[in-house]
Amino acid sequence: MALDQALAFAILAAAMILFIWGRLRYDLVAILALLAAVFTGVVPHGEAFKGFGDDIVIIVASALVVSAAVARSGVMEAVLHRVSSHVTSVQGQIVLLVTAVTILSAFVKNIGALAMMIPVAFLVARRLKASPSCFLMPMAFGSLLGGLVTLVGTSPNIIVSRVRGELTGQPFGMFDFAPVGLGLAVAGVVFLVFGFRLLPGRRKAKGTMDEALDIPDYMTEARVTAASVVTGRPVGDLARFCNDKVMVTGIVRHKTVRMPLLPDAILLEGDILLLEGDPEALERAVARARLELEGGDRPTHTARAADEIAGIEAVVGPRSILIGQTAKRITLHEHFNINLLAVSRSGQHFTERLRDIVLQAGDVLVLKGDLTRLPGTLRELGCLPLAERAIRLGNVRQGLVPVAVLGSAMALTAVGALPVAPAFLTAAVLMVLLGALSLREAYAAIDPPILVMLGALIPVSEAIRTTGGADLIARGLSDLAGTLPPYGALALVMLAAMAVTPFLNNAAAVLVMAPVAVSFAQQLGYRPDAFLMAVAVGAACDFLTPIGHQCNTLVMGPGGYRFGDYWRLGLPLSILVLVLGVPLILLVWPLV
């Protein structure tokens, strides 16, 4: 073994130890590994930062933005309410979520299927008061299993098909992977439904100031319009759009007439509903019932781009000029260019109109205005922002637009019109241009530590190949395989592909292992199909780390997972794939 090869293996081994130890954050460990590789000469200076421009970094960042836009649309929430509203157990929801992701991943890129379903997992977790970590890693693993079923499900399948075409003149077809992939997917999903308990209990993403400053009950007003789905229907029908998280405290007709609050009271166009609930629940109820937030449509003047207009929470200070005043009396919009969208006061339920509430010190307000001017306006009013906690109440949801954009991106990748990276980057940009997310929300959706970890580790892991370490592994495996029976050699090929994928990524692992697999077959006098299939399965089933496949990386931040969490669930699943995959391959793809 040459010195540079030994250094490359040593740096990666040290990084893995630090990842598992967990005392240093994963992005810092990745940077230390990159610096060590550069200072020892394993990674040339000119290639130290090329990982930050790698496709996988673009794919993960874009998928996070796209996923946030889909979550913002509320469409997946509506689907969830119809499909799983009667499933009340964590295990039952895991069955639905993992199965859905697995099926979707068989026909579209697994990263796209996972990005679409992550918001649903968070909604389920919130409804069941469970940790999202129970759902996200099983879903990521399900997306990898689903990719095994068809040619387009995952990159290793496509590369292996190309290698077979070069060898035999006939590449693998669309469903040639299905007999093996479907069996492994079904067995894997069954395992995940029960095996999720191996994950650390109630692990969650890093805490945010939003969670610490959570305000449970706001009062706001929403107008019934001609487009509202509750127009001409009893007020009681509004409850199904609110999931019992929002309470109607009053109905105002013709701007002044207070209507009796009866469940069978018919709502008419122009009625104003007094609603109480937390900001997210209010936002969802207004969007799903197609109501119009009172005050949200009044224009606020700004010289900046439209994305600078947003809602923000602020507390009325002890010397505020708002104390003892109402929004109507002080003319907030006319004099201060802001709109009052909601009010919260501890221990009190409001029954009067929003504009008629006499404000007190300690009241929490939702104000909408130009974010570049709001700090000065709040100082003038004597209000304190809640740690710059901006909220979305009053912003317009784009409904089916984000889902349509994501669906188009996945369709383009499925037919081969665009690679995954440009397709998803285009989708992310369109989400902003079409108003599904503001620029601030798009940047907030990106998880910088994850991207830093990927960008730093890519050149380090590639050093295994560039220093000849991968060839060294291949020669060792070739020597070892010659002493094994056919099924043992097949298992060794699959195991080796699993082992090198976290360091080479799945596409590179196939490029390294496929020639080795063909060499095995030729030396043993067998057809190469079974060995190529073993490479495809092994390279696609990276369950041990968050860095080998972008699906695993995508859920690391939202799930609050640590590097060492993956092997808890991934190791037994890998063993299951190995034990079941070898006989399935031999059954479907005979050696002679």
N, C-alpha and C positions, 0 to 999 in steps of 0.2 A: 504494500500500500504506500503510495507516494505521500509526501508531507502535506501537500495541499488537500488531498483527499482526506487524510486524517484530521486536518484542521476543520474541514467542512463538516465532517461527521461529529466532531467534538463540539463545535459551536451549536449545531442543531440539537444535540443531546443535552447540552447545558441549558438551552432555551426551553426544551421540553420539561426539564427538571424545575426550572423557575416558574414555568406556567402552572405546573401541578402544585408546587409549593404555595403559590398564591399570595405571597407577602408583597410582591411588586405587581402593579397593574399590568395587564397583558400588553398594552401599547408601549409601555416603558421597556418591558422585556424584549419586545420585537425590535425597538430602536437600539437597545444594547447589543442584541445579536447582529444587527446590521453593521454597527460601528466596529464590533469585533471582527466581522468578516472583511470589512474594508481595511482596517489597520493591519490585519494579518496577510492581506493580499489575496484572500480567497475570492472576494468580489472586487473587480477593478473599480477604480475611482469613478470612471466615466459611466459605469452602470449601476452605481449605488442607489440612484433614485428612480430608475426606470420602472420600478414596481408601482409607483404612484400613478403612472399612466397606463397600467395594465388594464385589460378589459374587465377583470373581476372587480376592481375597485369602482369602475364606472357602473357596472351592473348592480353592485350592492347599493351604492349611493342612489342610483336612479330608482331601484326597486323600493327603497325606503320612502322616497318622495311619492312614488306612485301608490304605495300602500297607504300612506297618510291621506292622499286625495280620495282614494276609494272609501276609507273610513269616514272622511268628512262628508261624503255624498249621502250617507244614510241608506244607500240601496241595500248593502249587505245586511244591515240591521233589519230592514223590512223582510228580506228573505229569511233571515234567522227566525224572526218572530213567527213566520208562517210554518217553518219546517220543524223547529226544535222547541217551541214554546211549552210543549208538554213533557219534555225531557228535563228532569230536575236533578239528576245525579251527574257528578263529574265524569264518571266512567261512561255513562250513556252519551254525554256530549263528546267525549274523546272518540267514541265509535263513529259518530256523525262527522266530526271534523277531520279525523285522520282518513276515513274512508273517502270523503269528498276530495281531499287534497290528492290522495293516491290515484283516484280515478281521473281527475283533471290532469295530473302529471303524465299520464299515459299518452295524452293527445296534444298537450302543449308543453312548452318549456317549464320544467318543474319550478324554476325561480318565479315565473309569472303566476303559476297556480298558488304557490305559497304566499306571494305578495297579496293576492286577492283575498286569501282566507285569514291572514293575520288579524285584520280588524274584527272579523267575526269572533276570533278566539278571545280578544279583549272584551267584547260585548258579553260573551258567554261567561267569562271569568267574573265580570262585574255583576252579572245577574245572579250567579251562584255564590258570590262572595268567596271565590276561589282564587288561587294564584295563577296568573297566566303561564307560569313555568310548567304547570301540569299539562298544558296543551301544546305549547309552541315547539318544544323539541320533538315530541312524538309526531307532530305535523311535518316538521322538517324531514325527519327520517321517512315518514310516509311518502313525501314528495320524491325522495330518492328511490324508494321501492317502486313507485308508480312509473318512474322513468325507465325501469327495466323492461316494461311490457312491449313497447313499440320502438321502431327505428328512431323516431323523432323525439322520444321522451328525454334523452340525455345525450351529451356529446360523445361519451365512450362508445355508445352503440353505433353512431354515425362513423366514427373513425375506424372501428373494427370492421364495419361493413366495407369501407373503402379498402382496407388491407386485404380482406378476403377477395374483393374484386381484382386487386392487383395480382393476387396469387393464382386464382382459379378462373378469372374472367367473369365471375358471377358474384356480385355483392349480396349481402344479406338483404332480404325483402322487408317490407314494412312490418309484417307480423311474424317474422321468423323468430323474433325474441319472445313472443307471447307465451309459448308453452312453459318455458323456464321462468320468465319474468312474472307471469301471472301466479304461478305456484308460490314463488318467493314473496310476492306482494301480499297474497292472502295470508300466508303464514306470518309474515312480518306484522301486518295489521293486527292480527289476533294477539301476537306477543305484546305489541305496544298498548293495546287496550288494557292489559293486565300489568305490563311491565313498567308503566309510568310511575308506579309507586317506588321504583328504585331511585328516582330523582330526589334531590334534597327538598324537604318539605317547605312549602310556602315561600320559595325563593322569588324575589320580585326585582324589577328594574330599579336602578338607582333612584332614590327619593328626589322629588322635585319640590320647589317652592309652592307650586300649584297645590300639591297634596297637603302641605303643611298649612296653607291658608285657605283650605276648603270652606266655603260658605254654604251651609245646607239649604237655606230657603230665601229666594228672592221673590218679589212681586213685580210682574211686568204686565203689559197690555198688548193684546193682539187683535187685529181687526179681521172679521170674516169678509172675504171678498167673493166675487162671482166664481173664481177658480177654486175656492176652498172646498175640500171634499165633505165638509160638515154643513155646507149651506143647505137649508131646508130640512135638516135632520135634527133630532133631539140632542140636547147638550150632553146627554149621557153617552152618546156615540163617540164623543171626543176622548173618552177614557181609553179606548183601544189604541189610540195613537200615542198615548202618554205612558203606557205600561204602569199605571198607578203611581208614577213618579211626579206627576203634576196635578195640582188641585185647582179647579175653577172656583174662585171666590166671589165672582160677581159678573153680571151681564149688563152692559149699558147700551141702550137703543136710542137712536136719534141724538146722540152725544150727551143727553142729559137724563133720559128716563131710565131709572133702575128697574130691571125686570126681576120678578121672583125667581130665585135660584132653585128650579125644580128639574128633576132628571128628564122629564118629558117636554121641557120648554124647547120650542123650535127655534133654531138659529137662522137669522136672516142676514142677507148681504148688508154690510155696514155696521153690524153689531160689534161691540168692543168687549172682549173677554178679559177679565182680570184673572191672571194665572199666577200660581205660586209653585216654586220648585227650585232645584239647583240649576245653574246656568246650562249645563249640558243637556239635562232633561228638558228644559224649556226650549232650547235650540232644536232638539229633535222633534218635540211636539209641534212647534210652529212649522218646521219644515215638512213633516209628514202629513199634517192636516192642511198644508198649503195656506196657512194664515199669513197675515202681513203684520210684522212687528210695529206697533205704534211708536212713532218717532224714528224708526230705523230708515224711513224713506226720505226724511228731511235732509236736503243737501248740506254738506259741510264744505266750506271753501278751502282749497289747498292749492299751492303752486307745485306740489310734488306729485309723484305718480299715485295712481288710485290705491295701490297696495298699502300706502301709508295711512289710510283711513281704517280704523279698527276700534274695537271696544276695549275698555280697560276698567279695572276695579279700583276704586279709591274710597278711603275712609274720610268722613267729615270730621275735621279736626276741632279741638276745643275753642279755637278763635275764628272759626270759619264764618264768612259772611252769609253762608247758607243756613245757619242755625236760625230757626224760627221763620224761615221763608219757604215758599213753595216754588216748584219749577216754573209754574205759570206766572207767579208774581215777580220773580227775579228775571224772567225771560232769558233763560240759559242759552237758547239757540240764537236769539237775535243779538245778544250782547257778548256772548263768549264763544259762539260758533261750535257748540257741542250739543249733543242730544242726550237726554236722560232716558235710558232704556229700562232700568230696573232699580229697585231699592230693597235692601235687606236690613231688618232691625231685630236684634236678638230678643227672642221670646214674644214677638208680636206678629199677628196676622193682619194684613191690611185689607180693608173693604172699600176704601175710597179710591178715586181715580189717581193714577200715578202723578199727574200734574198738580193734584190737590193735597198731596201728603206734605205735612209740615215737617221739615227736616230737623234732625237733632244731632248733637255731637255723638259720634260713634256709629252713625248709620253708614252702611256700605252701599255705594252707588255703582252702577254700571253706566259709564259714559262713553259715547261714541264721538270720535273726532280725529283730527290730524295728529298722528303720534309724534310728529316733530314739534308740534306746538303745545301738546297736552301738558308737558312738565311745567311750562310757564303758566298755563291756564290754571292748573291745579294749585300752584303756589298763590296765584291771585285769589282763588276761591278759598284757600285755607284747607285744602284736602291733601291727604297723603296717599300716594299710589301704593298698592299692595305689592311691593317688591317688583314693580314693573310687570305685574302679572296680567298680560293681555288675554282676553277671552273672545270667543267667536260669536257670542250672542249679538244678533243684528246683522251678521254677515249672511250673504245669500248662498245656499247650498246649490250645487249644480246637478243634482239628481243623477241621471244616467250618463252624463257626459264622461266622468272619470272611468266608469266601467266600460263604456264604448271605446275610449282611448286605449285602455289596457287590453281589451279584447282585440283591437286592431293590431297592437304591437305583437301580441302572442300569435295572431294569425300570420303576420308577415314573417315571423321567425319560423313558424311551422312549415310554411311553403318554401322556405329558403330565400325569400326576397331580400331579407335583411338579417345580418348577424344579430345576436342578442344585445350586445352593448349599444350599438347605434339605435336599435329599435326601442330599447328602454330609456335611453337618454332623450330620444325624441318624445316619447310618451311623457317623461317628467317635465320637459319644457312646455309641452302642450297643456299639461295640467295648470301651469302658471298662466300661460297666455289666455286660456279659456276661463280663468277665474275660479277653477276648482280649489286652488290654494294661492295664497299671496306669496310673494318672495320670502317674507319673513317666516311664514309657516313652512315653506319648502326647505329653507336652510335649517330651521329648527328640527325638521324630521330626520335630517342626516345625522348619523352618529359618528363624530370625528374619531374617537378612539378606535373604533372598529376599522375604519379606513386606514388609519395610521398603522395599525397592526398588519393589515394586509399589504400595504405598500412597502413596509419595511421587511417583511418576511419573504416576499416573492423573490428578490435577488438572492437571499440567503439560501432558500430552498433550491433555486435553480443552480446554485454552486455545486450541488450533488451531481448534477448532469454535466456541467461545464468542466469540472475537474476530473471527470471520468469515473466518479464514484458509482454512477448508475450502471456503467458497463462492468465494473467490478462486481456489483451485486448480481448482474445477469450471468456472468461467468460462474460465479459460485453456485447459483441456482441450477445452471445447466449441469455442472458436475454432480450436484446432489440428486437431481432428477433422474440421472441415468441409473441410480441404484434403487429406484422406487418402482412399485407396480404402477400400471396405467392410472388407476384412480388416485393413487398417492401423488403422482406427478401432476395430475389435474388439480388436486387440492393444493399442491404447493404453488402452482401458477396463480390460482385464485387468491391464496393467502399473501403471496408476494405483491400482487396488484393492490390488495387492501393495505398492505404495509407501506408501500411507497407513495400512494396517492396523497396522503396528508402533506408530503414534502414536495411533490412534483405537480400537484393538482391533477384532476382526473384525466384531462386530455393528454398531458405530458406523460402520465403514467401508462396510458395505452400505447403511445408512440414508442416508449421504452420497452414495454413488456410484450407487445404483439410480436415483434421479430423473435424474441426469446421463446414465446409460445410456439411459433411455427417451427423453430429449430428443434424444440422438444419433440414435436409430432414427427418430424422427418427422421430424427435419430431413432425414435421408437417404432417407426414404420406405420404410423397412424395418420388418419385424415386430420387436417388442422382445425376443422370446424369446432370441435368440442373445446379445444384449448383456447381458441379465439373467444368463444363464448365465456369461458372462465375468466379471461382477461376483462371482458366487458362487464361482467357481474362484479368482479373484485374492485375494479376502478370506479364503478358507479356507487358502491356501497361503502362510502367513507363515513362511518358512524363514530369514530374515536376522537376527533378533534373538530374545532370550529373553523379550521383554516383550509381543509382540503376541498370543500365544496361551498359555493356561495350560499346555498340554502341553509347550511349550518351556521354560517357567519351571520346571515340575515336575522336569525332569532336570538343571537347571543345577547345583544343589548336589550331589546324589548323583554326578553325572558329573564334578564338579570343573572344569566348563567356565568359560571366561572369556567376557565379552560378545563379543569379537571372534572367537571360535571358530565362531560360528554361520554366518557368511557363507562360511567356507571350504567347507563342505558345502552350505550353503543356496543360494549364488549359482548354481552350475551346475544345481542341482535346479530353481531358479526359472526359469532359462533353458529347461530341458527342458520344464517345464510350459507356458511361454509358446509355445514353438515347436510343441509337439505339441497343445496345447489349442486354439489358434485353428482349425487345420484340422478337428479333431474336432468342434468346435462347429458350424462351417459345414456339415460333412457331415451331422450329426444334426438341426440346427436351421436350415433354409434361411432366407435373409433375406427372400424374397418368397413 
